Amino acid sequence: MQYLSTRGQAPKLGFADVLLAGLARDGGLYAPAVLPDWRPEGIRALRGLAYPDSAIRVMEPFTAGAFDNTELAAMTADAYAGFRHAATAPLVQIDANLFALELFHGPTLAFKDFAMQWLARAMNRVLRTRGMRATILGATSGDTGAAAIEAFGGLSRADLYILYPQGRVSDVQRRQMTATGKPNVHALAIQGTFDDCQRIVKELFADLAFRDEMRLSGVNSINWARILAQIVYYFVGAVALGAPERQVSFAVPTGNFGDILAGYYAKRMGLPVERLIIATNVNDILARALSGGRYEPRTVKATQSPSMDIQVSSNFERLLFECSGQHPELIRALMADFSRDGSFTIPSPILERIRADFGAERIDEAGCVVEMARVYRESGLIIDPHSAIGVGAARRALAASPATPVIALGTAHPAKFPDPVGRATGVRPALPAHLADLMDREETIVVLPNNRNSVADYLRQTARALA
Ligand SMILES: *Cc1c(COP(=O)(O)O)cnc(C)c1O
């Protein structure tokens, strides 16, 4: 399979190179040139399969040429072996026609493990085959960093650096990054905000000489492999509810637009998805863009669902690319507007196409609390604030279209956010057994000033990819 940059000025690449590149050299994101077309028989044949077996079938056409079937099967089985639920992604019913797909049974308790556990193994395998090392750089507001550090810790071919804003991640999230004891993974506390971390990462990627010198690679959801691994659970969830015979909708707690974009690709591949509902907190740029047609960031507000406190959703560029009929000139023009004016208008034919597949619901802070309390009261389930935003959005979608079942994605385990969950339900969820001693483990804290040179110097001194 070949991949194209959304901005059309970087070379077409195969899967292995896209995996290592992360961001395209022209600043665009890689997207598949053509999508596999799933027939109803193929979807039906997923019924009753174990999660890794479904994953192999969904991913195989995308990775063809990079891995043979035996490699793909071994790597995929291994990636999901560490999940602590026999079903990997169990589907639970919450209300009439309302379901939650629990995506938080992986090692770091958020859905990010689904993609990161697979991506780390895939990257290490490509690097080993090529006899190379890589330096992987990413920014996190908490969950991505924890998932990446867990997935890459101890791998032989990659050194991982994760920038997080000092003092702005939860204790659980910080300790998941700093108390690993693995020498190839580095959590760097930047004296700034998440936006500063992300800016430093982007600047270092844009410095092509540094990028080549360090063999930089990325694991944020700009990396296509993240999206790919997430397409799988849309198939698994829909099949559990009767696809291809029955349509379903999905409500997805959204920040950087990676997770819901995977649902869009699943729909384009033939999965019968009626609506994709973008669930946002008060940082509602995507809901505003859908209703008014203007993509215009505002100041980020801190909420109970911090992993969605994002204003610039990188993956929206991939959706614009697909809905424009893969038109890189148009994407370049929109992105030029965005860097000049800080906003852009979505051309109306593209907006109409987006509206045909997507809805958007904004759940405010009070609505999030009401939903956590209601689900606990009515079904005894404790859900985290991010998942609650998905469930709240799903209820609104059901009110408009009661006949189609809605699956809300459960994106994090409640024990990751014990304070807001405890306030809403009166129950303070405990960490699962494998993390019970997290608060006693020894941390290695590295603090760096808020500028790219201090990060570049730190990488040069410690990374092994230079040789
Ligand atoms: C990352 C994250 C999200 C947002 O996902 P995107 O792919 O960035 O839209 C939602 N909930 C949780 C718990 C997360 O960690």
The ligand as an ORCA input file, in Angstrom:
! r2SCAN-3c Opt
* xyz 0 1
  C      -6.163     11.062     23.973
  C      -7.450     10.951     24.686
  C      -8.658     11.411     24.127
  C      -8.708     12.152     22.808
  O      -8.367     11.332     21.726
  P      -7.954     11.978     20.301
  O      -7.501     10.845     19.466
  O      -6.843     12.946     20.628
  O      -9.153     12.668     19.773
  C      -9.840     11.178     24.820
  N      -9.843     10.553     26.018
  C      -8.704     10.104     26.595
  C      -8.761      9.448     27.924
  C      -7.471     10.282     25.963
  O      -6.334      9.843     26.546
*
